[in-house]
Amino acid sequence: MAGDLSNFAMKVLCRNQGCLEYHRLKLTVCEKFNVEDQQLFETLTDSSRFVRIQGREKKIFGCNLSPDSIIVAKTPVRLCKSYPACEKCDDLHLCRYFALSNCRYGSSKCKKSHNIHSDHNGAVLRDNFLQDLDEAELFQLLLQNDSYLLPKVCPHYNKGSGPHGSCTFKERCTSLHVCQHYLQGACKFGDNCKRSHKLDIDLDNSPLGDTLSAKNTCSLPVIYKNKFRIDSCAETTEAFGKLIQTLAESAGKQQDFMQPQNSVSEVDANEICLFFIRKHCSFEDKCVRVHYHLPYKWEILDSDGTIWKNLPNMEEIEKAYCNPENSTRWLVCVDSLGSPAVNFLTMTCGPAKVRRLSTASSVTKPPHFILTTEWVWYWKNEFGKWIEYGCPEDEQSESSSVTSSVLEKVYLAGNESDVPFITGGQQYILSFKDMYKQDRKNTAKREVRRRPRFVSVQDVERKIKSVSLKTPGSADVSIPSHWVQVPLFDFTHKLVHLSKSGEEYRQIETLFRHSMATSTIHKIQRIQNLYLWNVFQWQKDQMMKRNGGKTVNEYFLFHGTEKSLIKAICEQNFDRGICGAHNAYGSGNYFSRDASYFHNNSKPTTGSRIMFVARVLVGDFSQGNSNYLHPPLKEGNSVFYDSCVDSTSNPSVFVIFEKHQIYPEYLIEYS
């Protein structure tokens, strides 16, 4: 369903000038699919197909988009510039003027193809999931993505004075002499602007004259505006990738990059458990995270400096903290503590220290997790107004292509140096250490704030209730066909005994006996947990996208553990803070190709033993190191490896740092 939903959303956008407001897109999509905001938002996070421009209205609960957010259709598909000399490539073999609806020869006389469904073109469209588009929809998509089709806007014309700005080519310029801010929908001067706002006159003397047909010139403002949105997003993505590489190189050693300042156990100990907040944590008192009923917890250090106590009026404090305008302190009633205020800058209440615990940042978890903390980044303009990154400054301004989620990912890298970024063609420096941004062309600094999105007690209860009411049939990923069809809700699981005569049993038995030939298998059970399965499939999809659509290496691997953790693992997956103390090749969850690895390294017990067989996305792996808290970066790249191993030439031990790459699929009881 996910692929069909994405393809239909693409078709709807291309049918509507290449972009739509989110609420209009959802209305149209819901005519064919029964989808909720979270599922549609997850589909739209595919940055290879969609660009999201945040709107001005309040974001939809459970979805990181507002109803008036703009969704723009995007594609890597281009027209082949070498055609017809080129025989085979990944681009479309089409007449350029046909795509511009302006071929003077027509399909019968033109030497170049006018057939979007030829063998070659059909294969290109299928490879990029565009086979459902008709000619008009495909051409709309190409016009706003392929720079080969339309002339660029002259950057020199938009600088300097005079009728041609600073462009030295003047009338001979092959780029468009048009106000760039007008095309971006952000020109504040309107009819009084000294730059041209006209695209539809004198086509004979315009760079557009021999390309686009006159009947399509009315669509040019939208096309160029969409091009700007797509290009701005690409600038941000490229800058972010370069930034990752720069930070990695400056760290000296790859294994130290993005490594938290505290140990994993310290980070986990200050993080609120996402399972307990949904009323159930199977690890119970063994869980290393904080068990609390809200996604935030305000505490004050006792006078003896050893015990953290809850602050009263916690929801009111949180609401004030979420407002970036409350920049210095916000008065609350804490008379019982002998101090009238909580200072958000110094995180103190009088002489005592104050801290805020919260759930994991939303950018670190799949969208299936609810009540993660959405951190919002703001900057303060010259009028003292706080502007959210990714939102327009005013009605005439275009949204910044640098969003809160992008900044949050960089911030979580633990970097304190100045970070360069580009938005709207302007270059800025952002200091995470001193929390300001500065235009590189002048010395003016703008204050920057990082605050959470407010969630009330009622919001928490409503979200938990809405998720608990969902049925498995409404999930994004369908139930595997070989599973026993039983109701599975929330984090519950079912153990299904496999028949010894069945192919599934024999497959797992063969893997086990490869290294445990003399052991007696008492039973093999399949673990059916729809929630974990959906998260696993989502993770696989994300890894495939990062891998250019190529298949991700997926293995069946073994993991041995104590019996007391079986139920918790079946319901909540492996947790590296609980399920193992190995660290020879990194601090993660350890799995082995051979069952004997865990059998030989575990304490002997009386009676039967238990061994997990997990489906693991090992992806691309690197040699492990005991200092690793995550896989290292690939050499000369801004992409991380997916896992670590004991030997890259003949791996038998795999270290998985991200538990969403794991699905615990079978339990073997043996002796």
N, C-alpha and C positions, 0 to 999 in steps of 0.2 A: 504493500500500500504506500510506503514511504516514497518509492520511486514514482508511482502514478501521481501522487499528490504534488511532488516537486514539478513533474512535467506539466501538470494541469495549471499550476500556479504560473509557470513560465509562459504558457500559452495565453493565459488571461492577461498578463502584463503586456505581452507583445501585441495583443489585440487592442490594448488601450494606450497607445503611444509609448510603450516601453516602461511605464511606471504607473503606480496607483498608490493612493493612501491605504494604509493597512486595513482600516475598517471596511473599505470598499472591496479590497481583495478578498478579505475573509467572507464577506457576504456572497460574493460570486463563487468562491471555492466551496462554501457550505451548500450550494445548490446541488453539488455532485458528491461531496464527501461530508461525513459526519465527523468533524474535527473540532477540538478545543484549541484555545489560544496557545497553550503550551506546546501542543503537537505541531501546529502551524509555524510557531516561532522556531521550533527546532529545525523544521524543514528550511526555513529562511536563513538559518545560520550558515548554510553552504555558501561560503564566500566566493566560490568559483561560478556561482549562478545568480546570486542575488546581492545587491548592495542595500543596506538599511540606513536611512537618514532619519534620525530621531526627530519627532515633532515637538510641539509646545504643550500639548495637553498632558494630563496625568497618565503615567504608565499603567497599563492594565495589570491587575494583581496576578502574579504568577507568570507574567510575560514581560520581557524587557523591551516592550514597545508601547508607544502611546497610539491611540486610534488614528491620529493624524500623521503618524510616521510615514515616510515615503519609501516604497520598495521599488527598486530599479532592476530590470533584467540585465544580466551580464553573461558573457560567454567568451571562451578563449578562441572560438572558431573565427577564421579570417578567410578572405579571398586569396588565392594563390597568385602572387605577383609574377611568377615565372610561367604561368599557364598562357598559351598551350604548349610551350616547350617542355614543361614538366609532365612526366607521365604518371607519377604516383607520389603523393605526399599526404600530410594530415590536414591540408586546407581545401577549401571548396574550389572546384574548377568551373567557374562561372564567368560570364561576361560582366565586367564591372558596370557598364552602362545599363545592363538588364537589371542589376541590383538597385540601380538608381532610378529605375522606371523611365529611362531616357535613351534607349538604344534605337538609333535611327534606322537600323537595318531590319529589326524584327527577328523572330526565331528562325524563319525560313532562309534568310540571306546571311545572317551573322555567322562568322567563322567560329565564334566561341559559343559554348553551350548556354542554353537558356533552360536547362532541365535540372531542377534541384533534386530530382529523384533518380538521376543516372546511377549506374552501378557505383561509381567512385563517390559521388556526392551523397548518395543514400547511405553508404558506409560511414562517411564522415559524420553525417547527422545522427546516425544510430550510436556511434561511439561517444557522442556528446549529448545524447538523450534529447535531441531536437527533432526527431522524426515525426512528431505530431504537428509541427508548425506548417502552416500553408505559406505560400510565397510572400504575401504581404506581411505576415507575422515575422518570418525569417528576415526579410529585408529591414524591417524596423529594428530588429535585434542587431543586425550587422551595422547599420548606419550609426548606432550609438556606441558601438564597440570597436569597429575596424577603422583605424586612422587612415587607411589607404583610400577610403571612399570619399571623404569630405575634406576640404582644406582646413588647416588649423587657424585659430585666431592669432593674429600677429601680436606678439608680446610687446614689440617696440611701438606699435601704434598706440598701445594703452599706457605709454609713458611719454613724458615730455609734452610740450605745447605745440600749437600749430595744427593744421588740418590733417596731417599725417603723423602726429606725435613725434617720436624720435626715429621713425622708420625711414631709412635712407633710400629705399627702393620706390617709395611713394606709390604712384599709379601702377608701376610695374610689379608691385609686390604680389606674390602668388598666395599669400595668406589673407585671411579676412580682416578688413579694417572695421571692426565692430567692437563696441564697448563690452569688455569681458564681464564686467559686473552685471550688465543687462542680461547677458546670456546665462549668468548664474542666478538670475532672479534677485539680485541684491544691489541694484543701482539705486542710490538714495536721491539722485538728482532728477530722475524722471525726464520730462520733456526739456528741461533746462540743461541736460548733460551735454558737454562739449564733444563727447564721442558719439559716433553713429549708433543708432538703435535699429537700423533698417537692414533687412536681409532680402526683401522681396521686390526690389526695383533695379532696373538697369542690369538685368542678368547678362546681357551681351558683353558688358565690360567688367563683369565680376568674376572672381575665381570660381564661382558657382555656375557661371553661364554655360559651360560645356559639359556639365555633369548632371546636376539635379534638374528634373523637369519642373516647369513653372507651377504645375498643380500641387507639387509637394512642398513648395517653399513655405507654406503656412505652418508646416510641422517643424521647421528648422529651429525655432527657439527652444522647443521641448527637446529636440534631438541633441542640440548642443548643451543644454542644461543637464541632460542625462549623461552626456560624455564627460562633462566636468565632474559630476558626482562620482562616476566610475573611476576617472583618472585620479581624483582626490583620494579615494579609498585605496587605489593602487599605490599612490605615493606614500600613504601612511603605512601600508603593509610592507612595502620595500624598505622604508626607513626603520620600521620595527625590526625587520630581519637583519638589517645592517647593525642596528643597535645591539641586538642579541650577540652578534659576532664580535662587535667591539668590546662589549662587556666581558665576553668569554676570554678574549685575548688579554684584556687588562687584568683579568683575575690571575694571570700567571700560569695557573694549572687548570686544565679543563674540569677536573673533578671538584674544584672549589667553586666553580661558577654556579650561581643561584643556590648555593648551599646556605640554609638558614643559619643564623648566628647561634641559635640554641640547638641542643640535640633534639632528635625526633621525639623522645619521651617528654621533654619539657614543652615542646610545641603542643603535643597531644594533650598534655595535662592541663593546658589553659584553653582548650577548645571544647565547646559544648557538643555533646554527642547528638548526631543527627537522627539516630535511631531511638534514643530515649525520648527525644522531643515529640516523637510520634507515638509515645506511650509504651514503647517496648524495645528494650535492649537485651538481646539474648546473652551477651557476655556478663550482664549483671555486675556484681562487685569486682569482676576481673577487668572490666572496661577501664582503660587508662584515661578516658576523657571525662569531662564534667557532666554529671547528670542533672539537668535543670529543665523546667517546663517551658522556658522562653528561649528564643535565639540570642538573647543577650542577658548579661548578669553584671550588675554594678556592685563592686565590693570596696570596703575601706579597711585599711590595715589597722589592727588594734594597737593600743598604746605600747604594748610589749614588743611590737614589731614582728610577731610570729604568726598571728591568726588573722585571716581575712574574713570579715563579716559582711553580710548583705546590707546595702544601703536601703533605707525606706524610700517610698515613692519612686520605685524603680522605673515604672513606665513613664512617669512625668520627666524624669531625668533623661531617659532615652529619647523622648520626643524632642526635648530641648537640644540635645546633642546632635540630633539628625538635621537640625536647621543650621546651615552654615553662617547665618547672620548672628547667632549666639557665639561670638568669636572669643570672648574673654571668659566670662563666667555667667552662670545662671543661678539665681537664688532659689533654693528649695528649703523646705522645712525639715531641717535635721537638728533641731534643738537638742534632741536626746544625745547627740554626738558632740555637742558643745561648739558647733560651727555652723554659720548660716549659709554657706555657699559651697558649691562644687566648681572648681576651676577646670575648664575643659582644655586649656592650653598646658597647664602644669600638671594636670591630673592629680590635684590635691583637694582636700577639704580641710581648711585650716592648716595645721602642721602635719596632718596625716596623709599618707599616700592613698590614692584612689586608682582602681583599675577596672577596665571593662572587658569581660570575657564574652566571646561570641562563637557562633557556628563558623564553619569554614567559609572562606570567600567563595562567592558564586562562580567565579571564573575558574576555580580549581575542581569543580564537580560537574558531572553530567546533569542535564536538565531534569532528569528523573528525580533528583534529590530536591525535596522541598525544604523551605525555611533555612536555606543557606543565607549568608549575609551578602547583600548587594551593596558594595561600596561605591559611592558616587563621588566623582571629582568635580570640584568647582573652581572657577577663577573669578576674581573681583575686578569689574570694569572701572573706568574712570569716574562713573557716577555712583560708585559704592554698591552696585547691584551684583549679586552672586549669580554667575552663569554656569550651568552644568555643561561639562564637555560633551560634545555631540549634539547639543541643542543650539538653536539660533539665538543670537544676542538680542535681536528685536525682530519685528515683523518684516523688515527689509533685508535682513541678513540670512545667509545660507548657513545651515548647520555645519559645525566643525567636523571634519572627517576623523579627528582624534577623539575617540569616545572614552568614557569612564572605564570600560572593560579593557581597552588597550593599555591605558595608563596603569590600571590595577595589575595587569600581568607584568609590566615592567617593574612596578613598585615591589611586587612580591619576589622579584629577582634579588632583592636585598642590596641593590645598588644605591649608593649615596652620592655619586658624582653627578655633574650636570648632564642632562639628557637632551640631545638635539632632536627636534621633530619639525615636520613641515605640514602646514594645513592652509588650504586656499592660496597656495603659492607663496605664503609668508614663512619665514624661518624663525623658529623660537628656540629658546633654551629653557628647560624645566629643571629646577633644583628640588629634588626630593628631600635633601637635607635641610634646606632653609624654607622649603615650601613656597616658591614663587616661580612665575614664568616671566621671561624677558624677550622682547623683540630684538633680534640680533642687529637690527639697523639703528636702534637707539638704546638709551640706558634706562628707560622706564620699566619698572618692575610691577607686576601684578601678583597680589597675594593668591595663594592656592590652598584649598582645603580638601581633605578627604573625610567624608562623613557617611555613615550608613543610611540606607533607605529605611524610613520608619515603618515598623510593623507593630501594630497594637496587639493586646491580648486577644481581642475579638478577631483580628486578622489571623492570628495563629490558629485559633479554634476553628474558624471557617475553612482555612486551608486544609487542616487535618481532616475535617469532616468531608470536604469535597473530594479528597483523594481516596478516602476510605469507601466512598460510595461508588467509585469506579469499578467496572467489571473487567475481567481479563479481555473480553472481546473489544473493549475500547482502547486497548493498548496499541502502541505504534507498531510493535512487532507481533506477528501472529504466533499462536502456540505451535511448537514443533509438531508435525503430523504424527510422529511415533510416540508422543506422550499419551499417557492415560488421561482422558478428558474428564477432569474433575475441577470443581470450583477452586481457584487459587486467588486469595485476596492478600493485598498488602505484602508483608514480609513472610507469610506462611509458606511452608514447603510440604511436599509429599515424597515419601520414599516408596519406590515401586520395585518389588522383587523381580529380577530378571530370570527367565526360564533358562535352565542349563542347556537346553537344546536350541535356543535361539541364537541367531547370528550376532546380535549385540553382546550377549554374554560371552560367546566364544572369542570375539574381538578383544574384549577387555582381559579375558583370561590369558590369551596369547601374550599380550603386553606384559602382564604380571609375571608369567612363568618364564619369560626371557631371562630374568635374573633370580627367580624364586621357584626353581623347578621342583624342589622337594616339598614345598609347602602345601598344606591342604586348604582349599578354598571352601568355606562354609556357605557363603552367599555373596551375591553382588546385587547392589541396589542402585537404581537410578534416582538422582536427586532432581525433583521438579520444583523449581522456584522461578516463577514467571518474572518477578521483579528483577532478580539478578540476571536472568537471561536477557531481558530487554536492555539492561545497562551494558552487558557484555556485547550485544549486537551493535549498540550505539558506539561503543568504544572501537569496535572493529571498523565501522563505517568511517569514523574520524581518522583512524590510522591509514585506511585506504586512500582517503582524500589527501593526506599528507604525503602519501607514497605515489602520487600521480595516478591514482585509480588502480594500481597494481595490487594483486593479491598479497595479503599479509601472512607471514609464516605462522601457522597455528599447529600446536602439538598437544598430544595427550601426555601429561606428566604426572608423576607420583608425589604425594606429600603425606608423611606420617605425623600424627599428633596424638595427644592424650584424649581419652574417651570423653572427658568432661567438656571438651570444646566442640564436639561433633555437632550438636544441635545449633550452637551459635554460628558455626561456620556455614552450615546448611542454610541458615536464615539470613546471615549478614556478610558472608564471604570471609576470606582470610584477612586477618589484620596483623600487619608486621609488628605492631607493638605488643601483640599477645601470642601469636601463633608460632613464634620461633625466636631463638637467641643467636642464630647463625650470623656471622658478619665477615667471613673469610673473603667474600667477593662483593661485599656491599651490604648496606642495611636495608633489606627488603624481604619479601616472602621467597623462600627457597623451594625449588621443585627439582625433581631428578628424572632423567630418562629411565633409570633403573630403580625398581621398587626396593632392591637390596640396600641402596644407599641409606634410606631411612630406617630400614629394618636393622641394619648393622650398627647404626648410630643412635638407636633408641634404647631405653632401659628395658631389660628383660622383664616380662610380666607373666603371671600365671594365666592360663586360659587363652582365649582368642585375642587377636590384635585387629586393629582397624587401619586401613590405608585409603586415603583419598586418591581418586584419579580425576585430575582437573583438565579442562580444556583451556589452554593457555596461548595467548597471542604473544609469542616471543618476538615477532617482527625482526628487525635488524639488531643484532647483538654485538657487544664489544667485550673485550677482556675485563673481568671484574677486578675490583680493588677494595680492600677492607675499609678505606676512607670514604667510599662513595655513599652518598645519600640518595643519589639518582644516577641514571646512566650519563656518560660523558657526551659532549658534542661530537658529531662527526667532523673529521678533519676538513678544514676549509669550508665549513658549512655552518648555518645557523640552526640546524636541525639536530635534535638529540637522538641517540640510539634508543631503542625500545626496551632493552634488557641487557643484563650482563651474564657472562658464563665463566666456567672454570678454564675452558680452553676453546679458542675460536676455531681451531682445526678439527677438534673432535669433542664437541660440548656434551657433557653429561649432567652438569649441574647448572640450573638457570635461576637467576635472581630477578624477580619481578617487583618493581618499586611502586607501580600503580595497580591497585587491586582490581580495577575495572577491566584489566586485561585477563582476568581469571574468571572462569565459571566452574565451581565445584560440581562435577557431573556424576561421579560414581563413588560408592563406598564399597570397599572389599573387606569382608570379615574373614580372617584366615588364622591358621595356627601352624 
